[in-house]
Amino acid sequence: MTDQDVFISDLFMSGQAAVVTGTTGTTCPCTVERGTYSAEWHRLYPSAANCNGTKLINTTPVTFHIKARFMPLKAAVNTLLESKDLKSIIGDIKKDDLAMIGAVNLADCSFFNLNIINLELFKVTPSVYNYACYIKHFYDLTTDGLIGQLAFLRRSE
């Protein structure tokens, strides 16, 4: 078994359930040149589909049921991550911020890779907390290969 297999098995057996919800779709042409939303592009091409600032057209809502480990973000940063660079990336840590350590997709018991989703358009709702979070930043966890990811979650306002 690889390290990833062991990690996923452990998460499947003892992780906390959560729901990841969001939207997928086609990248709006307004983002092609600058990589960001362009209201000006939509004014120049009024007959084109409008993404309304989401940077996506032809959208579809998606839901993933996962299991992961959750802990207060302050504890994760203080205990697991001593890097001052990391603390500058995260910024101020709020009381309700969480760290999500690893995730397994319950539909097929596979590694849930955060690289497949648009972080701006997805929320994570852990069953042990009664609020949704957005993913502020994440890092790959590796040994002999990618075994999981550590994500920093901020409570949605």
TAMOPE-V873878 format. One record per residue. RES is the residue in three letters. BURIAL is b if it has 16 or more other ideal C-beta (glycine too) atoms within 10 Angstrom, else e. Layout:
BEGIN
res=RES burial=BURIAL
res=RES burial=BURIAL
END
This chain:
BEGIN
res=MET burial=e
res=THR burial=e
res=ASP burial=e
res=GLN burial=b
res=ASP burial=e
res=VAL burial=e
res=PHE burial=b
res=ILE burial=b
res=SER burial=e
res=ASP burial=e
res=LEU burial=b
res=PHE burial=e
res=MET burial=e
res=SER burial=e
res=GLY burial=b
res=GLN burial=e
res=ALA burial=e
res=ALA burial=b
res=VAL burial=e
res=VAL burial=b
res=THR burial=e
res=GLY burial=b
res=THR burial=e
res=THR burial=e
res=GLY burial=b
res=THR burial=e
res=THR burial=e
res=CYS burial=b
res=PRO burial=e
res=CYS burial=b
res=THR burial=b
res=VAL burial=e
res=GLU burial=e
res=ARG burial=e
res=GLY burial=e
res=THR burial=e
res=TYR burial=b
res=SER burial=b
res=ALA burial=e
res=GLU burial=e
res=TRP burial=b
res=HIS burial=b
res=ARG burial=e
res=LEU burial=e
res=TYR burial=e
res=PRO burial=e
res=SER burial=e
res=ALA burial=e
res=ALA burial=e
res=ASN burial=e
res=CYS burial=b
res=ASN burial=e
res=GLY burial=e
res=THR burial=b
res=LYS burial=b
res=LEU burial=b
res=ILE burial=b
res=ASN burial=e
res=THR burial=e
res=THR burial=e
res=PRO burial=e
res=VAL burial=e
res=THR burial=e
res=PHE burial=b
res=HIS burial=e
res=ILE burial=b
res=LYS burial=b
res=ALA burial=b
res=ARG burial=b
res=PHE burial=b
res=MET burial=e
res=PRO burial=e
res=LEU burial=b
res=LYS burial=e
res=ALA burial=e
res=ALA burial=b
res=VAL burial=b
res=ASN burial=e
res=THR burial=e
res=LEU burial=e
res=LEU burial=b
res=GLU burial=e
res=SER burial=e
res=LYS burial=e
res=ASP burial=e
res=LEU burial=b
res=LYS burial=e
res=SER burial=e
res=ILE burial=e
res=ILE burial=b
res=GLY burial=e
res=ASP burial=e
res=ILE burial=b
res=LYS burial=e
res=LYS burial=e
res=ASP burial=e
res=ASP burial=b
res=LEU burial=b
res=ALA burial=b
res=MET burial=b
res=ILE burial=b
res=GLY burial=b
res=ALA burial=b
res=VAL burial=b
res=ASN burial=b
res=LEU burial=b
res=ALA burial=e
res=ASP burial=e
res=CYS burial=e
res=SER burial=e
res=PHE burial=b
res=PHE burial=b
res=ASN burial=e
res=LEU burial=b
res=ASN burial=e
res=ILE burial=e
res=ILE burial=b
res=ASN burial=e
res=LEU burial=e
res=GLU burial=e
res=LEU burial=b
res=PHE burial=b
res=LYS burial=e
res=VAL burial=b
res=THR burial=b
res=PRO burial=b
res=SER burial=e
res=VAL burial=e
res=TYR burial=b
res=ASN burial=e
res=TYR burial=e
res=ALA burial=b
res=CYS burial=b
res=TYR burial=b
res=ILE burial=b
res=LYS burial=e
res=HIS burial=e
res=PHE burial=b
res=TYR burial=e
res=ASP burial=e
res=LEU burial=e
res=THR burial=e
res=THR burial=e
res=ASP burial=e
res=GLY burial=e
res=LEU burial=b
res=ILE burial=b
res=GLY burial=b
res=GLN burial=b
res=LEU burial=b
res=ALA burial=b
res=PHE burial=b
res=LEU burial=b
res=ARG burial=b
res=ARG burial=e
res=SER burial=e
res=GLU burial=e
END
